[in-house]
Amino acid sequence: MPLVTIDVIEEVFTPDQKRALVEKVTEAMIAVEGEAMRPVTWVRIQEFRQGDWGIGGRLMRAADVHALAA
């Protein structure tokens, strides 16, 4: 039973984007493992509070992530 965990900072992704992540990561796993694994492939999104995640020695907030993506 595969379990994929995606760690993100809260408020970076919308509910629709999180749904798309779950669907597309599941499809990627099925492409490798085969259709029989679909019912037991788990994908979970774990959100961390803003300021509880650091990159390059700097605490990150959702606005920082959005600025990096722009």
PQR file of N, CA, C, O and H, with PARSE charges and radii, in Angstrom:
ATOM      1  N   MET A   1       0.846  -1.160   0.000 -0.4000 1.5000
ATOM      2  CA  MET A   1       0.000   0.000   0.000 -0.0000 2.0000
ATOM      3  C   MET A   1       0.901   1.236   0.000  0.5500 1.7000
ATOM      4  O   MET A   1       1.521   1.535   1.021 -0.5500 1.4000
ATOM      5  N   PRO A   2       0.989   1.962  -1.120 -0.5600 1.5000
ATOM      6  CA  PRO A   2       1.799   3.160  -1.154  0.2800 2.0000
ATOM      7  C   PRO A   2       1.133   4.326  -0.425  0.5500 1.7000
ATOM      8  O   PRO A   2      -0.079   4.526  -0.505 -0.5500 1.4000
ATOM      9  N   LEU A   3       1.955   5.079   0.281 -0.4000 1.5000
ATOM     10  CA  LEU A   3       1.503   6.289   0.956 -0.0000 2.0000
ATOM     11  C   LEU A   3       2.433   7.417   0.527  0.5500 1.7000
ATOM     12  O   LEU A   3       3.636   7.374   0.783 -0.5500 1.4000
ATOM     13  H   LEU A   3       2.939   4.916   0.347  0.4000 1.0000
ATOM     14  N   VAL A   4       1.871   8.415  -0.122 -0.4000 1.5000
ATOM     15  CA  VAL A   4       2.638   9.574  -0.563 -0.0000 2.0000
ATOM     16  C   VAL A   4       2.226  10.754   0.303  0.5500 1.7000
ATOM     17  O   VAL A   4       1.037  11.043   0.436 -0.5500 1.4000
ATOM     18  H   VAL A   4       0.893   8.449  -0.330  0.4000 1.0000
ATOM     19  N   THR A   5       3.195  11.433   0.888 -0.4000 1.5000
ATOM     20  CA  THR A   5       2.918  12.611   1.698 -0.0000 2.0000
ATOM     21  C   THR A   5       3.505  13.829   1.011  0.5500 1.7000
ATOM     22  O   THR A   5       4.675  13.839   0.631 -0.5500 1.4000
ATOM     23  H   THR A   5       4.161  11.198   0.779  0.4000 1.0000
ATOM     24  N   ILE A   6       2.681  14.855   0.856 -0.4000 1.5000
ATOM     25  CA  ILE A   6       3.106  16.115   0.260 -0.0000 2.0000
ATOM     26  C   ILE A   6       3.071  17.160   1.367  0.5500 1.7000
ATOM     27  O   ILE A   6       2.005  17.458   1.905 -0.5500 1.4000
ATOM     28  H   ILE A   6       1.730  14.847   1.165  0.4000 1.0000
ATOM     29  N   ASP A   7       4.222  17.713   1.706 -0.4000 1.5000
ATOM     30  CA  ASP A   7       4.301  18.734   2.745 -0.0000 2.0000
ATOM     31  C   ASP A   7       4.256  20.107   2.102  0.5500 1.7000
ATOM     32  O   ASP A   7       5.018  20.395   1.179 -0.5500 1.4000
ATOM     33  H   ASP A   7       5.088  17.470   1.269  0.4000 1.0000
ATOM     34  N   VAL A   8       3.356  20.959   2.596 -0.4000 1.5000
ATOM     35  CA  VAL A   8       3.206  22.318   2.062 -0.0000 2.0000
ATOM     36  C   VAL A   8       2.986  23.291   3.212  0.5500 1.7000
ATOM     37  O   VAL A   8       2.629  22.898   4.323 -0.5500 1.4000
ATOM     38  H   VAL A   8       2.737  20.725   3.346  0.4000 1.0000
ATOM     39  N   ILE A   9       3.206  24.560   2.922 -0.4000 1.5000
ATOM     40  CA  ILE A   9       2.885  25.618   3.869 -0.0000 2.0000
ATOM     41  C   ILE A   9       1.407  25.944   3.691  0.5500 1.7000
ATOM     42  O   ILE A   9       0.921  26.044   2.565 -0.5500 1.4000
ATOM     43  H   ILE A   9       3.496  24.879   2.020  0.4000 1.0000
ATOM     44  N   GLU A  10       0.694  26.110   4.804 -0.4000 1.5000
ATOM     45  CA  GLU A  10      -0.741  26.403   4.720 -0.0000 2.0000
ATOM     46  C   GLU A  10      -0.984  27.661   3.896  0.5500 1.7000
ATOM     47  O   GLU A  10      -0.180  28.593   3.895 -0.5500 1.4000
ATOM     48  H   GLU A  10       1.089  26.029   5.719  0.4000 1.0000
ATOM     49  N   GLU A  11      -2.102  27.661   3.204 -0.4000 1.5000
ATOM     50  CA  GLU A  11      -2.577  28.765   2.380 -0.0000 2.0000
ATOM     51  C   GLU A  11      -1.761  28.990   1.106  0.5500 1.7000
ATOM     52  O   GLU A  11      -1.923  30.017   0.445 -0.5500 1.4000
ATOM     53  H   GLU A  11      -2.755  26.904   3.205  0.4000 1.0000
ATOM     54  N   VAL A  12      -0.894  28.051   0.756 -0.4000 1.5000
ATOM     55  CA  VAL A  12      -0.174  28.166  -0.519 -0.0000 2.0000
ATOM     56  C   VAL A  12      -1.046  27.620  -1.639  0.5500 1.7000
ATOM     57  O   VAL A  12      -1.126  28.222  -2.710 -0.5500 1.4000
ATOM     58  H   VAL A  12      -0.762  27.217   1.293  0.4000 1.0000
ATOM     59  N   PHE A  13      -1.701  26.486  -1.406 -0.4000 1.5000
ATOM     60  CA  PHE A  13      -2.525  25.845  -2.421 -0.0000 2.0000
ATOM     61  C   PHE A  13      -4.004  25.982  -2.077  0.5500 1.7000
ATOM     62  O   PHE A  13      -4.394  25.894  -0.912 -0.5500 1.4000
ATOM     63  H   PHE A  13      -1.636  25.996  -0.537  0.4000 1.0000
ATOM     64  N   THR A  14      -4.810  26.194  -3.092 -0.4000 1.5000
ATOM     65  CA  THR A  14      -6.261  26.242  -2.918 -0.0000 2.0000
ATOM     66  C   THR A  14      -6.789  24.813  -2.791  0.5500 1.7000
ATOM     67  O   THR A  14      -6.071  23.865  -3.107 -0.5500 1.4000
ATOM     68  H   THR A  14      -4.494  26.265  -4.037  0.4000 1.0000
ATOM     69  N   PRO A  15      -8.026  24.644  -2.336 -0.5600 1.5000
ATOM     70  CA  PRO A  15      -8.604  23.295  -2.298  0.2800 2.0000
ATOM     71  C   PRO A  15      -8.602  22.620  -3.673  0.5500 1.7000
ATOM     72  O   PRO A  15      -8.346  21.420  -3.767 -0.5500 1.4000
ATOM     73  N   ASP A  16      -8.881  23.366  -4.727 -0.4000 1.5000
ATOM     74  CA  ASP A  16      -8.853  22.775  -6.076 -0.0000 2.0000
ATOM     75  C   ASP A  16      -7.452  22.326  -6.464  0.5500 1.7000
ATOM     76  O   ASP A  16      -7.289  21.278  -7.088 -0.5500 1.4000
ATOM     77  H   ASP A  16      -9.089  24.341  -4.651  0.4000 1.0000
ATOM     78  N   GLN A  17      -6.439  23.109  -6.101 -0.4000 1.5000
ATOM     79  CA  GLN A  17      -5.064  22.710  -6.407 -0.0000 2.0000
ATOM     80  C   GLN A  17      -4.666  21.470  -5.613  0.5500 1.7000
ATOM     81  O   GLN A  17      -3.972  20.596  -6.135 -0.5500 1.4000
ATOM     82  H   GLN A  17      -6.571  23.960  -5.593  0.4000 1.0000
ATOM     83  N   LYS A  18      -5.097  21.388  -4.362 -0.4000 1.5000
ATOM     84  CA  LYS A  18      -4.788  20.198  -3.561 -0.0000 2.0000
ATOM     85  C   LYS A  18      -5.483  18.973  -4.143  0.5500 1.7000
ATOM     86  O   LYS A  18      -4.900  17.889  -4.173 -0.5500 1.4000
ATOM     87  H   LYS A  18      -5.660  22.098  -3.939  0.4000 1.0000
ATOM     88  N   ARG A  19      -6.715  19.132  -4.604 -0.4000 1.5000
ATOM     89  CA  ARG A  19      -7.427  18.025  -5.247 -0.0000 2.0000
ATOM     90  C   ARG A  19      -6.655  17.563  -6.484  0.5500 1.7000
ATOM     91  O   ARG A  19      -6.499  16.363  -6.711 -0.5500 1.4000
ATOM     92  H   ARG A  19      -7.188  20.013  -4.580  0.4000 1.0000
ATOM     93  N   ALA A  20      -6.179  18.512  -7.276 -0.4000 1.5000
ATOM     94  CA  ALA A  20      -5.411  18.174  -8.479 -0.0000 2.0000
ATOM     95  C   ALA A  20      -4.111  17.466  -8.118  0.5500 1.7000
ATOM     96  O   ALA A  20      -3.707  16.531  -8.810 -0.5500 1.4000
ATOM     97  H   ALA A  20      -6.306  19.487  -7.092  0.4000 1.0000
ATOM     98  N   LEU A  21      -3.456  17.892  -7.054 -0.4000 1.5000
ATOM     99  CA  LEU A  21      -2.241  17.208  -6.611 -0.0000 2.0000
ATOM    100  C   LEU A  21      -2.525  15.750  -6.270  0.5500 1.7000
ATOM    101  O   LEU A  21      -1.795  14.850  -6.687 -0.5500 1.4000
ATOM    102  H   LEU A  21      -3.785  18.651  -6.491  0.4000 1.0000
ATOM    103  N   VAL A  22      -3.591  15.528  -5.509 -0.4000 1.5000
ATOM    104  CA  VAL A  22      -3.949  14.157  -5.117 -0.0000 2.0000
ATOM    105  C   VAL A  22      -4.245  13.314  -6.360  0.5500 1.7000
ATOM    106  O   VAL A  22      -3.766  12.186  -6.479 -0.5500 1.4000
ATOM    107  H   VAL A  22      -4.184  16.259  -5.171  0.4000 1.0000
ATOM    108  N   GLU A  23      -5.030  13.860  -7.274 -0.4000 1.5000
ATOM    109  CA  GLU A  23      -5.384  13.107  -8.486 -0.0000 2.0000
ATOM    110  C   GLU A  23      -4.151  12.802  -9.334  0.5500 1.7000
ATOM    111  O   GLU A  23      -3.981  11.671  -9.788 -0.5500 1.4000
ATOM    112  H   GLU A  23      -5.419  14.776  -7.178  0.4000 1.0000
ATOM    113  N   LYS A  24      -3.296  13.789  -9.553 -0.4000 1.5000
ATOM    114  CA  LYS A  24      -2.153  13.603 -10.447 -0.0000 2.0000
ATOM    115  C   LYS A  24      -1.056  12.742  -9.831  0.5500 1.7000
ATOM    116  O   LYS A  24      -0.405  11.970 -10.535 -0.5500 1.4000
ATOM    117  H   LYS A  24      -3.434  14.709  -9.184  0.4000 1.0000
ATOM    118  N   VAL A  25      -0.849  12.869  -8.532 -0.4000 1.5000
ATOM    119  CA  VAL A  25       0.134  12.004  -7.877 -0.0000 2.0000
ATOM    120  C   VAL A  25      -0.366  10.563  -7.893  0.5500 1.7000
ATOM    121  O   VAL A  25       0.418   9.637  -8.104 -0.5500 1.4000
ATOM    122  H   VAL A  25      -1.377  13.497  -7.961  0.4000 1.0000
ATOM    123  N   THR A  26      -1.659  10.369  -7.672 -0.4000 1.5000
ATOM    124  CA  THR A  26      -2.229   9.022  -7.760 -0.0000 2.0000
ATOM    125  C   THR A  26      -2.005   8.442  -9.154  0.5500 1.7000
ATOM    126  O   THR A  26      -1.588   7.292  -9.290 -0.5500 1.4000
ATOM    127  H   THR A  26      -2.295  11.121  -7.500  0.4000 1.0000
ATOM    128  N   GLU A  27      -2.280   9.230 -10.182 -0.4000 1.5000
ATOM    129  CA  GLU A  27      -2.079   8.756 -11.562 -0.0000 2.0000
ATOM    130  C   GLU A  27      -0.620   8.403 -11.828  0.5500 1.7000
ATOM    131  O   GLU A  27      -0.336   7.430 -12.526 -0.5500 1.4000
ATOM    132  H   GLU A  27      -2.619  10.164 -10.071  0.4000 1.0000
ATOM    133  N   ALA A  28       0.304   9.184 -11.277 -0.4000 1.5000
ATOM    134  CA  ALA A  28       1.731   8.880 -11.447 -0.0000 2.0000
ATOM    135  C   ALA A  28       2.086   7.549 -10.790  0.5500 1.7000
ATOM    136  O   ALA A  28       2.838   6.757 -11.359 -0.5500 1.4000
ATOM    137  H   ALA A  28       0.073   9.974 -10.709  0.4000 1.0000
ATOM    138  N   MET A  29       1.552   7.300  -9.604 -0.4000 1.5000
ATOM    139  CA  MET A  29       1.816   6.028  -8.923 -0.0000 2.0000
ATOM    140  C   MET A  29       1.233   4.860  -9.710  0.5500 1.7000
ATOM    141  O   MET A  29       1.872   3.816  -9.840 -0.5500 1.4000
ATOM    142  H   MET A  29       0.942   7.944  -9.142  0.4000 1.0000
ATOM    143  N   ILE A  30       0.025   5.033 -10.234 -0.4000 1.5000
ATOM    144  CA  ILE A  30      -0.627   3.966 -10.994 -0.0000 2.0000
ATOM    145  C   ILE A  30       0.143   3.689 -12.282  0.5500 1.7000
ATOM    146  O   ILE A  30       0.231   2.541 -12.715 -0.5500 1.4000
ATOM    147  H   ILE A  30      -0.494   5.881 -10.128  0.4000 1.0000
ATOM    148  N   ALA A  31       0.697   4.725 -12.891 -0.4000 1.5000
ATOM    149  CA  ALA A  31       1.492   4.536 -14.112 -0.0000 2.0000
ATOM    150  C   ALA A  31       2.696   3.637 -13.854  0.5500 1.7000
ATOM    151  O   ALA A  31       3.139   2.916 -14.749 -0.5500 1.4000
ATOM    152  H   ALA A  31       0.626   5.658 -12.539  0.4000 1.0000
ATOM    153  N   VAL A  32       3.218   3.676 -12.654 -0.4000 1.5000
ATOM    154  CA  VAL A  32       4.378   2.849 -12.304 -0.0000 2.0000
ATOM    155  C   VAL A  32       3.947   1.492 -11.753  0.5500 1.7000
ATOM    156  O   VAL A  32       4.518   0.464 -12.117 -0.5500 1.4000
ATOM    157  H   VAL A  32       2.859   4.261 -11.927  0.4000 1.0000
ATOM    158  N   GLU A  33       2.956   1.486 -10.888 -0.4000 1.5000
ATOM    159  CA  GLU A  33       2.594   0.277 -10.155 -0.0000 2.0000
ATOM    160  C   GLU A  33       1.491  -0.545 -10.790  0.5500 1.7000
ATOM    161  O   GLU A  33       1.381  -1.739 -10.513 -0.5500 1.4000
ATOM    162  H   GLU A  33       2.492   2.321 -10.593  0.4000 1.0000
ATOM    163  N   GLY A  34       0.671   0.064 -11.634 -0.4000 1.5000
ATOM    164  CA  GLY A  34      -0.438  -0.648 -12.250 -0.0000 2.0000
ATOM    165  C   GLY A  34      -1.771  -0.299 -11.612  0.5500 1.7000
ATOM    166  O   GLY A  34      -1.849   0.083 -10.445 -0.5500 1.4000
ATOM    167  H   GLY A  34       0.761   1.035 -11.858  0.4000 1.0000
ATOM    168  N   GLU A  35      -2.810  -0.442 -12.411 -0.4000 1.5000
ATOM    169  CA  GLU A  35      -4.168  -0.048 -12.016 -0.0000 2.0000
ATOM    170  C   GLU A  35      -4.657  -0.759 -10.754  0.5500 1.7000
ATOM    171  O   GLU A  35      -5.459  -0.200 -10.005 -0.5500 1.4000
ATOM    172  H   GLU A  35      -2.747  -0.752 -13.359  0.4000 1.0000
ATOM    173  N   ALA A  36      -4.192  -1.965 -10.513 -0.4000 1.5000
ATOM    174  CA  ALA A  36      -4.651  -2.724  -9.342 -0.0000 2.0000
ATOM    175  C   ALA A  36      -4.293  -2.021  -8.026  0.5500 1.7000
ATOM    176  O   ALA A  36      -4.893  -2.312  -6.991 -0.5500 1.4000
ATOM    177  H   ALA A  36      -3.541  -2.419 -11.121  0.4000 1.0000
ATOM    178  N   MET A  37      -3.331  -1.111  -8.056 -0.4000 1.5000
ATOM    179  CA  MET A  37      -2.916  -0.419  -6.833 -0.0000 2.0000
ATOM    180  C   MET A  37      -3.763   0.822  -6.526  0.5500 1.7000
ATOM    181  O   MET A  37      -3.641   1.393  -5.443 -0.5500 1.4000
ATOM    182  H   MET A  37      -2.844  -0.875  -8.897  0.4000 1.0000
ATOM    183  N   ARG A  38      -4.619   1.246  -7.465 -0.4000 1.5000
ATOM    184  CA  ARG A  38      -5.408   2.470  -7.250 -0.0000 2.0000
ATOM    185  C   ARG A  38      -6.175   2.461  -5.927  0.5500 1.7000
ATOM    186  O   ARG A  38      -6.105   3.444  -5.191 -0.5500 1.4000
ATOM    187  H   ARG A  38      -4.719   0.782  -8.345  0.4000 1.0000
ATOM    188  N   PRO A  39      -6.905   1.386  -5.594 -0.5600 1.5000
ATOM    189  CA  PRO A  39      -7.712   1.442  -4.365  0.2800 2.0000
ATOM    190  C   PRO A  39      -6.890   1.534  -3.081  0.5500 1.7000
ATOM    191  O   PRO A  39      -7.428   1.876  -2.028 -0.5500 1.4000
ATOM    192  N   VAL A  40      -5.603   1.234  -3.157 -0.4000 1.5000
ATOM    193  CA  VAL A  40      -4.791   1.252  -1.935 -0.0000 2.0000
ATOM    194  C   VAL A  40      -3.676   2.298  -1.993  0.5500 1.7000
ATOM    195  O   VAL A  40      -2.769   2.288  -1.160 -0.5500 1.4000
ATOM    196  H   VAL A  40      -5.166   0.956  -4.012  0.4000 1.0000
ATOM    197  N   THR A  41      -3.744   3.188  -2.965 -0.4000 1.5000
ATOM    198  CA  THR A  41      -2.758   4.268  -3.059 -0.0000 2.0000
ATOM    199  C   THR A  41      -3.286   5.468  -2.291  0.5500 1.7000
ATOM    200  O   THR A  41      -4.321   6.039  -2.636 -0.5500 1.4000
ATOM    201  H   THR A  41      -4.480   3.196  -3.641  0.4000 1.0000
ATOM    202  N   TRP A  42      -2.564   5.840  -1.251 -0.4000 1.5000
ATOM    203  CA  TRP A  42      -2.956   6.950  -0.396 -0.0000 2.0000
ATOM    204  C   TRP A  42      -2.079   8.150  -0.722  0.5500 1.7000
ATOM    205  O   TRP A  42      -0.863   8.018  -0.865 -0.5500 1.4000
ATOM    206  H   TRP A  42      -1.723   5.377  -0.970  0.4000 1.0000
ATOM    207  N   VAL A  43      -2.691   9.305  -0.836 -0.4000 1.5000
ATOM    208  CA  VAL A  43      -1.957  10.557  -0.981 -0.0000 2.0000
ATOM    209  C   VAL A  43      -2.494  11.499   0.080  0.5500 1.7000
ATOM    210  O   VAL A  43      -3.700  11.735   0.160 -0.5500 1.4000
ATOM    211  H   VAL A  43      -3.678   9.412  -0.719  0.4000 1.0000
ATOM    212  N   ARG A  44      -1.602  12.035   0.892 -0.4000 1.5000
ATOM    213  CA  ARG A  44      -2.065  12.977   1.909 -0.0000 2.0000
ATOM    214  C   ARG A  44      -1.258  14.260   1.795  0.5500 1.7000
ATOM    215  O   ARG A  44      -0.066  14.248   1.486 -0.5500 1.4000
ATOM    216  H   ARG A  44      -0.623  11.844   0.827  0.4000 1.0000
ATOM    217  N   ILE A  45      -1.929  15.342   2.047 -0.4000 1.5000
ATOM    218  CA  ILE A  45      -1.290  16.654   2.041 -0.0000 2.0000
ATOM    219  C   ILE A  45      -1.220  17.124   3.479  0.5500 1.7000
ATOM    220  O   ILE A  45      -2.236  17.272   4.157 -0.5500 1.4000
ATOM    221  H   ILE A  45      -2.897  15.352   2.298  0.4000 1.0000
ATOM    222  N   GLN A  46      -0.011  17.354   3.923 -0.4000 1.5000
ATOM    223  CA  GLN A  46       0.211  17.809   5.284 -0.0000 2.0000
ATOM    224  C   GLN A  46       0.605  19.284   5.226  0.5500 1.7000
ATOM    225  O   GLN A  46       1.600  19.648   4.600 -0.5500 1.4000
ATOM    226  H   GLN A  46       0.815  17.234   3.372  0.4000 1.0000
ATOM    227  N   GLU A  47      -0.186  20.119   5.884 -0.4000 1.5000
ATOM    228  CA  GLU A  47       0.081  21.546   5.869 -0.0000 2.0000
ATOM    229  C   GLU A  47       0.774  21.979   7.164  0.5500 1.7000
ATOM    230  O   GLU A  47       0.406  21.566   8.263 -0.5500 1.4000
ATOM    231  H   GLU A  47      -0.995  19.823   6.392  0.4000 1.0000
ATOM    232  N   PHE A  48       1.783  22.820   6.988 -0.4000 1.5000
ATOM    233  CA  PHE A  48       2.514  23.376   8.116 -0.0000 2.0000
ATOM    234  C   PHE A  48       2.136  24.846   8.270  0.5500 1.7000
ATOM    235  O   PHE A  48       1.916  25.553   7.286 -0.5500 1.4000
ATOM    236  H   PHE A  48       2.082  23.156   6.095  0.4000 1.0000
ATOM    237  N   ARG A  49       2.065  25.288   9.513 -0.4000 1.5000
ATOM    238  CA  ARG A  49       1.742  26.690   9.760 -0.0000 2.0000
ATOM    239  C   ARG A  49       2.786  27.583   9.110  0.5500 1.7000
ATOM    240  O   ARG A  49       3.963  27.233   9.019 -0.5500 1.4000
ATOM    241  H   ARG A  49       2.243  24.714  10.312  0.4000 1.0000
ATOM    242  N   GLN A  50       2.326  28.744   8.660 -0.4000 1.5000
ATOM    243  CA  GLN A  50       3.240  29.718   8.095 -0.0000 2.0000
ATOM    244  C   GLN A  50       4.268  30.101   9.157  0.5500 1.7000
ATOM    245  O   GLN A  50       3.926  30.306  10.321 -0.5500 1.4000
ATOM    246  H   GLN A  50       1.370  29.028   8.734  0.4000 1.0000
ATOM    247  N   GLY A  51       5.516  30.194   8.745 -0.4000 1.5000
ATOM    248  CA  GLY A  51       6.584  30.510   9.678 -0.0000 2.0000
ATOM    249  C   GLY A  51       7.187  29.289  10.344  0.5500 1.7000
ATOM    250  O   GLY A  51       8.177  29.411  11.065 -0.5500 1.4000
ATOM    251  H   GLY A  51       5.794  30.028   7.798  0.4000 1.0000
ATOM    252  N   ASP A  52       6.612  28.104  10.118 -0.4000 1.5000
ATOM    253  CA  ASP A  52       7.162  26.862  10.676 -0.0000 2.0000
ATOM    254  C   ASP A  52       7.985  26.097   9.645  0.5500 1.7000
ATOM    255  O   ASP A  52       8.292  24.922   9.847 -0.5500 1.4000
ATOM    256  H   ASP A  52       5.808  28.005   9.532  0.4000 1.0000
ATOM    257  N   TRP A  53       8.339  26.744   8.556 -0.4000 1.5000
ATOM    258  CA  TRP A  53       9.053  26.103   7.461 -0.0000 2.0000
ATOM    259  C   TRP A  53      10.126  27.084   7.014  0.5500 1.7000
ATOM    260  O   TRP A  53       9.848  28.272   6.846 -0.5500 1.4000
ATOM    261  H   TRP A  53       8.090  27.698   8.391  0.4000 1.0000
ATOM    262  N   GLY A  54      11.328  26.610   6.825 -0.4000 1.5000
ATOM    263  CA  GLY A  54      12.396  27.497   6.392 -0.0000 2.0000
ATOM    264  C   GLY A  54      13.065  27.000   5.133  0.5500 1.7000
ATOM    265  O   GLY A  54      13.192  25.797   4.908 -0.5500 1.4000
ATOM    266  H   GLY A  54      11.554  25.645   6.962  0.4000 1.0000
ATOM    267  N   ILE A  55      13.491  27.946   4.316 -0.4000 1.5000
ATOM    268  CA  ILE A  55      14.255  27.651   3.107 -0.0000 2.0000
ATOM    269  C   ILE A  55      15.440  28.605   3.087  0.5500 1.7000
ATOM    270  O   ILE A  55      15.269  29.818   3.209 -0.5500 1.4000
ATOM    271  H   ILE A  55      13.388  28.924   4.500  0.4000 1.0000
ATOM    272  N   GLY A  56      16.629  28.062   2.935 -0.4000 1.5000
ATOM    273  CA  GLY A  56      17.815  28.905   2.867 -0.0000 2.0000
ATOM    274  C   GLY A  56      18.058  29.725   4.118  0.5500 1.7000
ATOM    275  O   GLY A  56      18.600  30.828   4.043 -0.5500 1.4000
ATOM    276  H   GLY A  56      16.768  27.076   2.837  0.4000 1.0000
ATOM    277  N   GLY A  57      17.665  29.198   5.265 -0.4000 1.5000
ATOM    278  CA  GLY A  57      17.882  29.894   6.524 -0.0000 2.0000
ATOM    279  C   GLY A  57      16.854  30.968   6.829  0.5500 1.7000
ATOM    280  O   GLY A  57      17.035  31.756   7.758 -0.5500 1.4000
ATOM    281  H   GLY A  57      17.226  28.302   5.326  0.4000 1.0000
ATOM    282  N   ARG A  58      15.777  31.007   6.056 -0.4000 1.5000
ATOM    283  CA  ARG A  58      14.745  32.038   6.213 -0.0000 2.0000
ATOM    284  C   ARG A  58      13.382  31.381   6.394  0.5500 1.7000
ATOM    285  O   ARG A  58      13.009  30.493   5.628 -0.5500 1.4000
ATOM    286  H   ARG A  58      15.630  30.367   5.301  0.4000 1.0000
ATOM    287  N   LEU A  59      12.638  31.821   7.411 -0.4000 1.5000
ATOM    288  CA  LEU A  59      11.292  31.287   7.616 -0.0000 2.0000
ATOM    289  C   LEU A  59      10.387  31.755   6.487  0.5500 1.7000
ATOM    290  O   LEU A  59      10.468  32.899   6.040 -0.5500 1.4000
ATOM    291  H   LEU A  59      12.941  32.542   8.034  0.4000 1.0000
ATOM    292  N   MET A  60       9.525  30.856   6.034 -0.4000 1.5000
ATOM    293  CA  MET A  60       8.675  31.134   4.880 -0.0000 2.0000
ATOM    294  C   MET A  60       7.214  31.234   5.285  0.5500 1.7000
ATOM    295  O   MET A  60       6.739  30.537   6.182 -0.5500 1.4000
ATOM    296  H   MET A  60       9.459  29.927   6.396  0.4000 1.0000
ATOM    297  N   ARG A  61       6.524  32.124   4.594 -0.4000 1.5000
ATOM    298  CA  ARG A  61       5.079  32.280   4.712 -0.0000 2.0000
ATOM    299  C   ARG A  61       4.493  32.059   3.317  0.5500 1.7000
ATOM    300  O   ARG A  61       5.227  32.010   2.330 -0.5500 1.4000
ATOM    301  H   ARG A  61       6.910  32.690   3.866  0.4000 1.0000
ATOM    302  N   ALA A  62       3.186  31.929   3.243 -0.4000 1.5000
ATOM    303  CA  ALA A  62       2.537  31.697   1.945 -0.0000 2.0000
ATOM    304  C   ALA A  62       2.897  32.795   0.952  0.5500 1.7000
ATOM    305  O   ALA A  62       3.164  32.509  -0.215 -0.5500 1.4000
ATOM    306  H   ALA A  62       2.589  31.970   4.045  0.4000 1.0000
ATOM    307  N   ALA A  63       2.907  34.036   1.398 -0.4000 1.5000
ATOM    308  CA  ALA A  63       3.225  35.158   0.499 -0.0000 2.0000
ATOM    309  C   ALA A  63       4.633  35.015  -0.080  0.5500 1.7000
ATOM    310  O   ALA A  63       4.867  35.368  -1.236 -0.5500 1.4000
ATOM    311  H   ALA A  63       2.689  34.268   2.346  0.4000 1.0000
ATOM    312  N   ASP A  64       5.562  34.503   0.713 -0.4000 1.5000
ATOM    313  CA  ASP A  64       6.933  34.295   0.218 -0.0000 2.0000
ATOM    314  C   ASP A  64       6.950  33.243  -0.886  0.5500 1.7000
ATOM    315  O   ASP A  64       7.651  33.401  -1.885 -0.5500 1.4000
ATOM    316  H   ASP A  64       5.371  34.216   1.652  0.4000 1.0000
ATOM    317  N   VAL A  65       6.185  32.177  -0.710 -0.4000 1.5000
ATOM    318  CA  VAL A  65       6.129  31.119  -1.712 -0.0000 2.0000
ATOM    319  C   VAL A  65       5.495  31.648  -2.996  0.5500 1.7000
ATOM    320  O   VAL A  65       5.981  31.367  -4.092 -0.5500 1.4000
ATOM    321  H   VAL A  65       5.615  32.048   0.102  0.4000 1.0000
ATOM    322  N   HIS A  66       4.424  32.405  -2.863 -0.4000 1.5000
ATOM    323  CA  HIS A  66       3.772  32.984  -4.034 -0.0000 2.0000
ATOM    324  C   HIS A  66       4.721  33.938  -4.769  0.5500 1.7000
ATOM    325  O   HIS A  66       4.730  33.980  -5.999 -0.5500 1.4000
ATOM    326  H   HIS A  66       4.030  32.633  -1.973  0.4000 1.0000
ATOM    327  N   ALA A  67       5.516  34.698  -4.019 -0.4000 1.5000
ATOM    328  CA  ALA A  67       6.477  35.614  -4.642 -0.0000 2.0000
ATOM    329  C   ALA A  67       7.551  34.843  -5.392  0.5500 1.7000
ATOM    330  O   ALA A  67       7.977  35.262  -6.468 -0.5500 1.4000
ATOM    331  H   ALA A  67       5.509  34.664  -3.019  0.4000 1.0000
ATOM    332  N   LEU A  68       7.994  33.719  -4.834 -0.4000 1.5000
ATOM    333  CA  LEU A  68       8.989  32.877  -5.535 -0.0000 2.0000
ATOM    334  C   LEU A  68       8.433  32.316  -6.830  0.5500 1.7000
ATOM    335  O   LEU A  68       9.154  32.192  -7.821 -0.5500 1.4000
ATOM    336  H   LEU A  68       7.648  33.378  -3.959  0.4000 1.0000
ATOM    337  N   ALA A  69       7.152  31.976  -6.824 -0.4000 1.5000
ATOM    338  CA  ALA A  69       6.518  31.371  -7.994 -0.0000 2.0000
ATOM    339  C   ALA A  69       6.226  32.393  -9.098  0.5500 1.7000
ATOM    340  O   ALA A  69       6.065  32.028 -10.263 -0.5500 1.4000
ATOM    341  H   ALA A  69       6.566  32.077  -6.020  0.4000 1.0000
ATOM    342  N   ALA A  70       6.159  33.662  -8.726 -0.4000 1.5000
ATOM    343  CA  ALA A  70       5.815  34.723  -9.698 -0.0000 2.0000
ATOM    344  C   ALA A  70       6.976  35.038 -10.632  0.5500 1.7000
ATOM    345  O   ALA A  70       6.852  35.900 -11.502 -0.5500 1.4000
ATOM    346  H   ALA A  70       6.290  33.959  -7.780  0.4000 1.0000
TER
END
